[in-house]
Amino acid sequence: MSFQEIEDVLWKSIEPYLPPQKPHTGRPHADLRKLMNGILYVVTTGCTWKDVPRIYGSKSTVHRFHLYLCEHGTYQKIFNELLNKGYDLKKIDLSHCFTDKKDVPAKKGETSVMMATRK
């Protein structure tokens, strides 16, 4: 799977959910967009945190930012925002949604495997 950095339109949807940048004093702050691209690089490519390209920041900073987003429920907020925008833009349509029962545990006395048959 190839990796693509966050586009401007998507970034405008994500940015309000990220922590605010503190006033600049001392060491320069990491660019939040680069950190998010670093996180998405790891998730998309399946590489380890130590293999994050340096252009996205240090591996420890990218990983620490990922942990921060996890601890504060930021990923869920971003997901909900993008899901709602998908509905608003008519990009998501659940009128043809299917479920798979194989992962649902069977009640006592029922078979756990569902078999499809052709008539």
Secondary structure, 3 states (H helix, E strand, C coil): CCCCCCCHHHHHHHHHHCCCCCCCCCCCCCCHHHHHHHHHHHHHHCCCHHHCCHHHCCHHHHHHHHHHHHHCCHHHHHHHHHHHHHHHCCCCCCCCCCCCHHHCCCCCCCCCCCCCCCC
